[in-house]
Amino acid sequence: MNRAQRRRLKKKNKGNEKLAQKISSFSHRPDACSACDAAFDPKSKEHAATWRVVVRENPTRVSLFCPDCIQKAQEVINEHDESRPIQDVQQQES
């Protein structure tokens, strides 16, 4: 096995370790939305497809958000972006 092959193998294993850590943090997943306390059904395919899990690394914190809260947050972000003056946006891009 040459050096390039060992490096690729090492990168692949490092990615697998990160994935394993993320999967193990699912055991800490809350049973309700972290924003509005709506109940999460872990056996529902619809909930599994539409709800979002956010994992923070330091300190390790797992949050769960329902589609309504995700949509409200997105609307607030969009509203904030639209309310910013054009000059501020141009100055930040420079």
C-alpha positions in Angstrom: 0.0 0.0 0.0 1.5 3.3 -1.0 1.3 6.7 0.7 -1.6 8.0 -1.3 -3.7 4.9 -0.6 -2.9 5.2 3.2 -3.9 8.9 3.1 -7.2 8.1 1.4 -8.0 5.3 3.8 -7.2 7.6 6.8 -9.5 10.3 5.4 -12.3 7.8 4.9 -12.0 6.5 8.4 -12.0 10.0 9.8 -15.3 10.7 8.0 -16.8 7.5 9.3 -15.8 8.5 12.9 -17.6 11.8 12.5 -20.7 10.1 11.2 -20.7 7.6 14.1 -20.5 10.5 16.6 -23.5 12.2 14.9 -25.5 9.0 15.0 -24.8 8.3 18.6 -26.0 11.8 19.5 -29.5 10.8 18.2 -30.0 9.0 21.5 -30.0 12.5 23.2 -32.7 13.7 20.8 -35.6 15.4 22.6 -39.2 14.1 22.3 -40.7 17.5 21.4 -39.9 20.6 19.4 -37.2 22.6 21.1 -39.1 25.9 20.3 -42.8 25.2 20.7 -42.9 21.8 22.5 -44.9 20.1 19.8 -44.8 16.3 20.2 -42.5 14.3 18.0 -43.6 10.8 16.9 -40.4 8.8 16.2 -42.4 6.1 14.4 -44.0 8.5 11.9 -42.3 8.7 8.5 -43.8 12.1 7.9 -42.2 13.5 11.1 -38.9 11.8 10.2 -38.9 13.5 6.8 -40.1 17.0 7.8 -38.6 17.7 11.3 -35.0 18.9 11.6 -32.4 17.8 14.1 -29.6 20.3 14.9 -26.5 19.0 16.7 -24.1 21.5 18.2 -20.6 20.2 19.0 -19.2 22.3 22.0 -21.0 21.6 24.3 -22.9 18.8 22.7 -26.5 19.8 22.4 -29.2 18.2 20.3 -32.2 20.3 19.3 -35.3 19.2 17.4 -37.5 21.6 15.3 -41.0 21.1 13.8 -41.9 22.3 10.3 -43.9 25.3 11.7 -41.0 26.6 13.7 -38.6 26.1 10.8 -40.9 28.1 8.5 -41.3 30.9 11.1 -37.5 31.1 11.5 -37.0 31.2 7.7 -39.6 34.0 7.4 -37.9 36.0 10.1 -34.5 35.6 8.4 -36.0 36.6 5.0 -37.7 39.6 6.5 -34.5 40.7 8.2 -32.6 40.4 4.9 -35.2 42.4 3.0 -35.3 45.2 5.7 -31.5 45.8 5.4 -30.6 48.8 3.4 -28.9 48.1 0.0 -25.8 50.1 1.1 -25.1 47.8 4.0 -25.3 44.8 1.8 -22.9 46.3 -0.7 -20.4 47.3 2.0 -20.4 43.8 3.4 -19.7 42.2 0.0 -16.6 44.4 -0.5 
